[in-house]
Amino acid sequence: MDREFLIDLFADFGPVTIRKMFSGYGISADGINFALALRAGLFFRADEQTIPDFEAEGSKPFQYATRAKTVLVNSYWELPARLFDDSEELARWARAALAAAQRAKAKKRAKGKKAAKKVAKTATPRKPVAKKRPAKKTVRQVGKATRPP
């Protein structure tokens, strides 16, 4: 997929920003990335609300292979092929993908704020702990040391 094809594809959705990334393009609106156009196809952002729609269409999540294993990226799902011919329906799916990306961003922000609060709570100075001094050893006087025979 080239840049011009993607611009035409998202015409009914509205203006998108298309940036080169990996082996394809990242597609965003309002500064939020919601789609990936890669060699393997076009993938939309998905979450627990939208994944059932992708599953109903027989789509699969994005995956790639490393030397050691195959990595499944459950947050991006392949766009059903039938949508390439229906620009209005594609625009609806794109809006749902953008909404999923916005929810993910909001969730990430909330998680970050909670973590910052935890750090602030644990960062309060504590009373210094007194170091324990080693116990004094008592020296016992023992008679002359004798050598073994």
Secondary structure, DSSP 4 states (H G I P E B T S, - for coil): --HHHHHHHTTTT---EEEEETTEEEEEETTEEEEEEETTEEEEE--TTTHHHHHHTT--EEEEE-SS-EEEEEEEEEPPGGGGG-HHHHHHHHHHHHHHHHHHHHHHHHHHHHHHHHHHHHTS--PPPPPPPPPPPPPPP--------
